Amino acid sequence: MSATPLPPLRLPRCLLDPGAVHLPAADADGLVAVELEHAEGRFTAIKPYPAQAEARLPLALTPLLEPHAHLDKAFSWERHPNRTGTMAGALAANQREHHERSVEQVHARAERALDQGWRYGLRAMRSHVDSLGPGAEVSWEALLDLQQAWAERLPLQLVALVPVRHWATAAGEQLARQLLGRRGESAAAAGGVLLGGVLGAPFPPDGADGEGLRALLRLADGLGCGVDLHIDESADGGGAGVALAARLVIELRIGVPVCCSHSCSMSQLPVRRLLPLADAMAEAGLAVVALPTTNLWLLGHRDGHTPAQRPLAPIRQLQRAGVTVAVGGDNVQDPWYPGGDFDPLDLLRFSMPAAHLAPWQRQGLMPFTTASSRLMGLAWDGVVRPGAPADLLLLGASGWSDLLARPVPRRVLRAGRWLPAPSPSPLQQLLEALPA
Ligand SMILES: [Zn+2]
């Protein structure tokens, strides 16, 4: 079969084969102009594109990832808003919503989320699932069904979310065996189902949290599945949760991947305490998912004042210590965050001012691409090389500033085929139908 060429484009050097020494050096924005060819769903060639002709070439990325979502409650804001914007308000609305959850409802919400994410160019997603309370069973029923249905288009990892102390109970152990038994050992090994849990409040975590975390790590290690925690989602506690996780992972010699989602409160520590904690996390092999949208919205509330404290995982310090850090969207149009749309470019745009992540720097782009892929244990790291999946996000932007300035058109290539261009929403159609 003959190779199909793509139009000339500019790709970040960090998403191009490091072994491709025939390519010119990246420009000051970290970009290289190339021509790519593919056949039978895989890239076959990377050719340099003459520098003088690159002025208006489109920017491209490999498809991005969503390492932390909540598909069971996505799009529930309209019926269950939390206009206070506080954690307590979010939890109360979430609990009310739990009482009316049905399989059909979760199925519809999650399918909408997967479909949107896929069309926006996501190539994998990890969702936490409320796994205790009235809505738990229906959520798992709907999401396990969708995990199978979407396996080819958008692999979905599911994480059991309970208060972490639940894992120290007989019911917790039974839940783990039921979820992982249901999927079989191969699904756990492939990352299809993971165990998770919330540490606190109170912050810092208390003794029962410690016992719960110890039980969770032992269970997951025994079952061969990864762990993804909701940990230190607060301004208070000084990183006590992640310090405990690092200590226990080493003490118990845990061999499965352990991820600390949120990891906010350590950001409030003075540098002399923060840096050794980041080193301890790296030594334990912990990974971190930073969640800027939900954290900046829910944390730091003080008497209705504009917040001066912005608790958020200290991404750059963790990266420098050697911790794998990804950025996730967390909540989408639910009581915990009213915005979001499963668009990874929107999250990249938001994260630049929120977390000083500049996409023209390798460390700024990795949390959305290669680091996220490593954290999720995926087979492809997201780097274009001969033999890699012919997957690409081709953007209607000529450079980073153009991309950051506004939402831009995009086309998504998956296994060498272009996904259909998005059709305008009913409201867009209404506006476009107005007289000139
Ligand atoms: Zn979450």
Residues whose N, C-alpha, C, O or C-beta is under 5 A from the ligand:
A	BS01	ZN	D330
